[in-house]
Amino acid sequence: MGIREKYKKFFLAGLIEGEGTLTVVVRKRENLKFGISVDPEFYLYQHKKRKKLLELAKQIFGTGSIYSKHGSKNALVFAIRDRRTIHEKVIPFFERYVLPFGVKYNAMFPYYKELVELMMQKAHLRKDGIAKLLKLVKRIRDLA
């Protein structure tokens, strides 16, 4: 990787610290064994005038989608919602490029990473796993 690419990644990391969100959505789902789904998601927000920044994120991650933010005609969202992609691309990006000065990395990220790793181990398919995931969701939300 050239020095220019490395700078782009550190720039994106700073942008994520200010304008990004690591979140977990919990939804009631009657058709699932335990009645809920737990879905880690990653978002980056920008005014439509700065769409190129979201396109940079899409280029660097090699995935994701860009769309208009619901309820805001001037805001755009870059989103990654696929658990495997978050595990394979977002988590390693945070570990390598997001500097450990900000709230997202120091406070929230360890819990978010643990949640994603538990889900990759299929914890959401066991009752004790769902309980662990919901405790992590509470910690993440308390820190957000």
C-alpha angles and dihedrals in degrees: 000000000000123000091251092058091048091053090049090054094049089047090052090048090056091048090051092051090056104031106019134092133206104197142163121217118206115196133181109244115179092191094060124089095247096029097246141076124214113205125181112211138181125209137179119192131204141160111262089249088067098049089130089070090058090046087054089054091050090049094048095046092039090221144047135090135261120213143149115282111249110255096011119086093191101047128084130197131210107203139187112183103159111108094213092050091049089051095046101037115013099045094049090045091054092047093051106034112019104089115228096244102090136075096248094058103036101038110024108021099072091056093043091050091048090050093051092047091050090051091050085055087053095248089150088070093063129067093230089047093054089051091052092047093050091051089052091048089054092050092048092049092046089056098043 
